[in-house]
């Protein structure tokens, strides 16, 4: 991975009214292209911490997922760098069953799914150190890849007693 340090860039654009309109337009277009590329490159910095965005939360949530609970999750996983989908439970037509918080899945999931309500949807943006790290996964996920998962909790069997007082 190559990390570039920010540099001060100075652009000189000589746009004269005496130039042909096509030449002037091309130079202005070039300047805007450079600026747009710079903004996109700046905005695409991978995360260093887990980011949890709740996209839907049911109004009724009597029980939330906790460590040790048996849950089922529908998900779609994409690479943070380019948005390329690498896996989806929807494509298989079955949610993924797992026990939360016991290391069956990547750490970003074990932390990012805690506290979810049945029917809740979240987007988890996971840094590489909470995903597959330096090893990546097969040829599908390159080393040091940040990942984005759209997840929905579709099954919850709580291992704890949740009795009302």
Backbone torsions as a table, in degrees:
resi	resn	phi	psi	omega
1	UNK	NA	133.1	179.9
2	UNK	-106.5	123.3	176.9
3	UNK	-105.7	125.6	-179.5
4	UNK	-100.3	136.8	175.6
5	UNK	-82.9	142.9	178.1
6	UNK	-62.5	138.1	176.0
7	UNK	-124.4	152.0	175.4
8	UNK	-79.2	125.9	-178.8
9	UNK	-115.0	131.6	179.5
10	UNK	-113.5	124.4	178.7
11	UNK	-112.7	131.6	176.4
12	UNK	-113.3	121.4	-178.4
13	UNK	-126.0	112.0	-178.9
14	UNK	-92.7	98.4	179.1
15	UNK	-111.1	104.0	-177.1
16	UNK	-104.9	142.1	178.0
17	UNK	-68.2	-15.9	179.7
18	UNK	-82.4	-10.2	178.2
19	UNK	-75.5	158.7	174.8
20	UNK	-61.9	145.0	179.7
21	UNK	-55.3	-37.0	-178.4
22	UNK	-67.0	-38.1	178.0
23	UNK	-67.8	-44.4	179.6
24	UNK	-62.8	-44.8	179.9
25	UNK	-62.7	-38.8	-179.7
26	UNK	-65.7	-40.1	179.6
27	UNK	-68.3	-40.2	177.8
28	UNK	-65.8	-43.1	177.4
29	UNK	-60.0	-41.9	179.1
30	UNK	-61.1	-43.3	179.3
31	UNK	-62.2	-46.8	-179.9
32	UNK	-65.0	-35.4	177.3
33	UNK	-63.4	-43.2	179.1
34	UNK	-63.8	-44.5	179.6
35	UNK	-64.0	-42.9	-179.8
36	UNK	-64.0	-42.7	178.2
37	UNK	-61.3	-41.6	178.8
38	UNK	-62.1	-41.2	178.9
39	UNK	-66.7	-40.6	179.3
40	UNK	-65.7	-44.0	179.4
41	UNK	-63.1	-38.2	179.6
42	UNK	-68.9	-40.6	-176.2
43	UNK	-73.5	-18.0	-173.4
44	UNK	-94.5	24.1	177.8
45	UNK	-67.1	128.5	178.7
46	UNK	-66.9	152.3	-178.0
47	UNK	-72.2	154.3	174.3
48	UNK	-107.7	-12.5	177.8
49	UNK	-129.7	157.6	175.5
50	UNK	-64.2	131.4	176.7
51	UNK	-115.9	124.1	-179.2
52	UNK	-115.5	116.5	176.1
53	UNK	-114.3	118.0	176.0
54	UNK	-82.3	119.2	-178.2
55	UNK	-99.5	-20.2	174.1
56	UNK	-155.5	133.6	176.3
57	UNK	-134.5	122.8	179.3
58	UNK	-62.2	149.5	179.7
59	UNK	-70.2	-29.1	178.5
60	UNK	-104.6	117.9	-176.9
61	UNK	-141.4	75.7	-176.2
62	UNK	-72.2	-26.5	-177.3
63	UNK	-136.2	140.3	176.2
64	UNK	-118.2	154.5	-179.8
65	UNK	-68.6	132.0	179.7
66	UNK	-131.6	165.5	178.5
67	UNK	-53.3	131.8	-179.9
68	UNK	95.0	-14.0	179.6
69	UNK	-73.7	145.5	171.8
70	UNK	-86.6	120.7	-177.8
71	UNK	-128.6	165.1	173.1
72	UNK	-130.0	133.0	-173.8
73	UNK	-130.2	130.3	166.8
74	UNK	-92.2	141.4	-176.2
75	UNK	-154.0	159.3	167.6
76	UNK	-133.8	127.2	-179.5
77	UNK	-109.2	134.3	178.3
78	UNK	-131.9	157.0	174.5
79	UNK	-77.4	134.5	178.6
80	UNK	-62.4	-38.2	-173.4
81	UNK	-62.7	-41.3	-175.0
82	UNK	-134.7	1.1	178.2
83	UNK	77.1	6.9	-177.8
84	UNK	-70.4	127.6	178.7
85	UNK	-72.6	132.5	177.6
86	UNK	-115.4	-17.4	179.8
87	UNK	-166.0	151.4	176.6
88	UNK	-158.9	129.4	175.3
89	UNK	-68.7	-26.3	179.0
90	UNK	-62.0	-36.8	179.4
91	UNK	-63.7	-29.7	179.4
92	UNK	-90.9	-12.7	179.2
93	UNK	75.8	14.9	-179.8
94	UNK	-141.3	135.7	175.0
95	UNK	-71.0	161.0	178.1
96	UNK	-87.4	121.1	175.0
97	UNK	-86.8	140.5	178.0
98	UNK	-159.9	163.5	172.0
99	UNK	-101.7	123.2	-172.8
100	UNK	-73.9	134.7	171.1
101	UNK	81.8	14.3	-178.5
102	UNK	-116.8	12.6	175.6
103	UNK	85.6	14.5	176.6
104	UNK	-73.5	-21.3	-178.3
105	UNK	-128.7	176.7	-179.7
106	UNK	-63.9	151.6	-177.9
107	UNK	-55.3	-33.4	178.4
108	UNK	-61.3	-32.6	175.1
109	UNK	-75.5	-46.3	-178.8
110	UNK	-56.8	-34.2	178.6
111	UNK	-88.4	-39.0	-173.3
112	UNK	-75.8	-17.0	-179.1
113	UNK	-95.8	-13.8	179.6
114	UNK	-62.7	135.5	177.7
115	UNK	87.4	2.7	179.5
116	UNK	-75.9	144.8	173.9
117	UNK	-90.4	155.6	173.6
118	UNK	-60.6	127.3	-178.1
119	UNK	90.6	-8.2	-179.8
120	UNK	-72.5	147.7	177.1
121	UNK	-122.0	137.6	178.2
122	UNK	-137.0	156.9	167.4
123	UNK	-112.3	121.3	178.7
124	UNK	-105.1	120.6	174.4
125	UNK	-105.6	113.1	-167.1
126	UNK	-112.5	124.2	176.9
127	UNK	-68.9	159.0	-175.1
128	UNK	-57.6	-33.9	-177.7
129	UNK	-73.7	-9.9	174.0
130	UNK	-111.0	11.9	178.7
131	UNK	-120.4	-115.9	-177.8
132	UNK	-104.4	1.3	172.1
133	UNK	56.4	-140.5	-174.7
134	UNK	-73.7	-16.0	-177.4
135	UNK	-89.5	-21.8	-175.0
136	UNK	64.3	-161.4	177.3
137	UNK	-144.6	110.0	179.3
138	UNK	52.8	-145.3	176.8
139	UNK	-96.5	3.1	-173.9
140	UNK	-85.9	-40.1	-178.5
141	UNK	-120.5	112.0	-179.9
142	UNK	-65.9	156.2	175.3
143	UNK	-54.8	148.8	177.0
144	UNK	61.2	30.3	-178.9
145	UNK	-90.1	128.9	167.2
146	UNK	-78.7	145.7	-175.9
147	UNK	-125.2	153.8	176.1
148	UNK	-125.0	127.0	178.6
149	UNK	-123.1	128.9	167.6
150	UNK	-94.5	117.6	-174.1
151	UNK	-123.0	150.2	174.2
152	UNK	-137.6	127.2	177.9
153	UNK	-81.2	112.5	-176.0
154	UNK	-112.2	-7.2	177.1
155	UNK	-149.4	139.8	-178.4
156	UNK	-148.9	116.6	172.1
157	UNK	-117.2	102.0	-176.6
158	UNK	-72.8	135.1	176.9
159	UNK	-88.9	-10.0	-179.4
160	UNK	-102.1	155.2	176.1
161	UNK	-79.4	126.2	-179.8
162	UNK	-119.3	59.0	-179.2
163	UNK	-83.8	144.8	176.1
164	UNK	-76.9	144.4	179.8
165	UNK	-83.2	NA	NA
